[in-house]
Amino acid sequence: MSEPQSGIFREGRRHHHFLEYALLPGTPGDSIAKAVAAARERSGGGTETVVAFGARLWREIAPGEMPEGLRDFAAIGGAGGPLAPATQRDLLFWVQGGGRDDVLDRALATHRAIGAAGSLELDLTGFTYQDSRDLTGFIDGTANPKDADRLEAALVPQGRPGAGGAFVLSQKWVHDLEAFRALPIPEQERVIGRTKVDSIELEGAAMPATSHVSRTDVKVDGVAQQIYRRSTPFGGATEHGLYFLAFARELPRFEVQLRRMFGVSEDGLRDRLTEFSRPTTGSYWFAPSEAALTRLGTQR
């Protein structure tokens, strides 16, 4: 069985750092493979790093391990409504750990290893807020699958190309907290689809069809389109929000949820959360298995 990168499922760490790179023109794929291997070697301090690749780069450096359906992110929505923009990049590092100092040291070491091979396009620190809440005050990821169901939702099944790896979606969402907090709490709850204090899902007529829960809880041909979320809040006094990070066994699971959120599905409804938060980035990635990353390292 192909083992996934263990950091995907390592919950409970309070500090995170995200680095997204675009390859510089003319950069050979083998130099990227060497840089990634060097970055993974520079571990320690109780931190762990998950690495993921854009479709173009992974196809170049590991053509025999290309999962079915991996492609660049394409913009969704717009035309007078909210837009999920595409800012596809080539290489993602997610560093996590128990201490901010150790996580920063690891991020700095990773950036040194990449060197001139890539241009740093996103450099973002994330953190656990209170008891795993989003900055809106609602608990994030209440409906995340647990235990073995996490593996089922997140990983490419055995026997398929890329087995043990995961499709990944990343988006930086910027919140308008003042506008959201101006709503009475019952209205906030109707936007999200859960109670604020204890994260109980609304039921029946109390659950709007435009709530975030309603738009993202979806089945296709009777199969629940579950994904495994690992998002974290980010920001300071003037800009703040959520770095949305999620893993899935197949890429269309992201697509169907996003289309329902941004009003381009068959019913034409859109997620009310997009009235108070907007994505400013969007990339699809592939996080290969540990074995695939080890093979990549032997190319040096």
N, C-alpha and C positions, 0 to 999 in steps of 0.2 A: 504493500500500500504506500502511495506517495504521501509523505507527511507535509502538511501545510507549514508556512512560516508561523512559528508559535506565537509571535507577537500579535497576530490577528485576533487571537482569543484570550490574550492576557488582560483581564479586566482588573480594575481597582487601582491602577497607577494614576496619580493625580496631575502629573506634568507631561506635556507633549510639545513636540516641535515638528513642524511640517516644512519640507523643502521641495519645491517643484522647479525642475530645470528644463530648459529648451536646449537641444543640441546646437552647437555652433556649426555653421556651414562648413562642410568638408571634414567634419570630425569622423574618423573611421570607427566602425562599430567595435572593433577589438580594443580600442583604447577606452571606450566606455565600459566594456566588460572588465577590463583591468581596474578601472577606477571604482566600479561597483564592488569588486572583490576586495579592494584595499579598504573601502569604506566599511565593509562588513567585518573586516579583521580588526578594525580599531574600536573594539567594544570594551566594556568594563563599566565600573561604577554603578552596577545595578540597573543598567539601561538595556533596552532592546530596540532593534530597528527592523521595520518592515519596509521592503523595497518593492516598487511596482513600476511597470514600463508601459509607455504608450505603444499603440499598435505598430507604428512604423519602426521604432527602435527594436521592439521584441522580434518582429519579423526579420530584421537584419541580423541580429546577433544569435537568435535561436529559432531558425526557420522550421526545424523539425518538431518544435514544441508549441506551435501556434495553436491556441484554442479556437474552436469554431465560433465565428461571429464577432471576434474582437475587431473594433473599428474606432475611429476618432469620434469624439462627442460632436454632435451637431446641434445648433441652437433650436430651442423649442419655444413656441409661443410668439409673442409680439403682435404685430398688426392691430395696435390699439389696446392690447392686453399686456399682462406681465410677460417678461422675457427671461428665459434661462439661457444666458449667452454661452458660446463656445470659446474656450481659451485653451485648446488642446496643447498639452506639453508632453515631454518625452520621458521624464524620469521623476519619480516621487520617492522621497524618503520620509518615513514617519518614525520619529524617535520618541520613546516613552520611558518614564522612570518615576521613582519615588521622590526625587529631589530635583529642583529646578537647576541647581548648579551642575549636577551630573548630566542632565539632559542637554544643557547648553554646551558642555564640553564635548559631548558626543556629536551634536550638530556641527560644531566648529570643526571637529576632526573629519566629519563627512564632507563638509564643504572644501576642506583642504585636499581631500582625496580626489574630489571631482575636478578641482583646479580649472584649467582652461578648456576642459572638454565640454562644459555646458554653461549656459547663462542662467543665473538664478532669477526666476520669474516670480516666485512666491516664497516668502520667509516669514513664517507665522508661528507664534507660540499659542498653545492651547492649555486649558486647565480644567480641573473638575470644580464645578461651582456648587457650593453647598452639598446637598445630598444627591448629586448627579442630576442637577436641574439645568435647563437652558436658562439664559439670562431673562427670558420672559417670566420665569418663576415656575414653569411647568417641568415636571420630571421628564427627562429625555430618554427614549428607548424603553418605555414600560413594556411594550409588546414584543421586544426583541426575543427571538427564539432562545431556548435554554438548552444546556447540556448537548446531547447528541443532535438535537434539532438545529443547533447552530451550524454544525458541520454540514448537515443536509441542505440548509439554506445557502451557505456561503461558498462551498467548494465544488469545483468541477468533478463529477463522479468518476470513479475508476473505470477504465476502459475507453475513456474519451481523450482526445488530445488535450494536454494541459492538466491532466488529472492531478488532484491535490492542490492545484492553484485556485485562484479566485478572480473573477471580474470585479473591478473596483470603480466606484463613482466618487469623485470629489467635487465639492462646490463650496466656495466661500460665500456665506449668506450674511448680509449686513442688515441689522435690525433697526427699526424706528421704534425704540423703546418708549419714547414719550407718547407717541400716538397709541401704542398698544396699551400702555398703563393708564391712559385716559379712559379706556373702556371700563365699565363696571365689571367686577369679577365674573358674574354670570355670563356676560357677553364674551369675555375672554375665553371662558370655558366652552362656549358655543363655537368660537373660532377654532379651538384646538380639538374639541370633541371629548375632553376629559375634565374631571374636576381638578381644581388647582392644588388643593392641599394634599389629597391622597391619591390622585391620578386614577380615579375610577372612571371607566368609559361610560359616556352617556348612552341612554337607551331609548328606543322607540321614537316618539315625536320630539323628544328633547335633543336628539342627535340630528343636526342639520346635514343635508346632503353636501353642503359646501365646507364642512369642517375638515380639518387636516386628517383626522382619523378616517372619515368617510372617503376621502379622495385617495388615500394610500392603502387602505385595506381592500384588496381587490383579488378576484379569482379569474383565471383564464381557463376555459374548458374544465371548470371544476377544481382547478389546482390553485391553491393560495400562492400568490406571488411574494413569498417571504424573502426578505433580505436581512442581513446582519449589520446593524448600525454600530459605528464606533466614533460618533461625532463628539466634538468638544467645543465649548465656548471659547471665544478669544476676545481680545480688545482692551480698550481703555476708556477714558472719559468721552472722547469724541467719536470714535468708531468702534463698534462692538457687534458681535453676532455669533454665528455658529459656523465652524468648519465642518461641513457635512461630509462624512466618510462612511461608505457602506460597501459591503462585500456580497457577492451573489454567485450562484452556480451557473447562471447564464445572463447575458447582457440584457435581453428583452425585459427582464423583471424591473430594471431601472426605468426603461423606456415607457412601459405602461403606466407606472406611477407618475412619472413626470408629465406625461401627456394629460393625465387626469388632473394633475395639480394646475397646469397652465392653460386649461380650457380648450384643448385641441383633441379631446376624445369625443366619442359619439354623442354624449349628452350635452356637450358644450359648457358644462359647469366648470368653475375653477375654484381652487383652494383659497379660502379667505385669508389664510396665513400670508399669501403673497401681497396682501394689502399693507402688511406691516413689516415684511422682510423681503429682500430681493437678493438673488444670487449675482455675484460679480465675476465668478469664474465657473468653468465647467470642463472636466476632463474625464475620459474613460481610461482605465489602466488594466493591466494584468499583473497580479501578484503571484509569481510562479511558486511551485513547491520548493522545499528545502533542497531536494535532490537536483532539481533543475538549476537552482542557484549554485550548487556545488559544481555541477558540470560546467556552468558558465565560468566559474573561477579557474577551472583547469585549462581554459583557453589561453591563459597568460603565457 
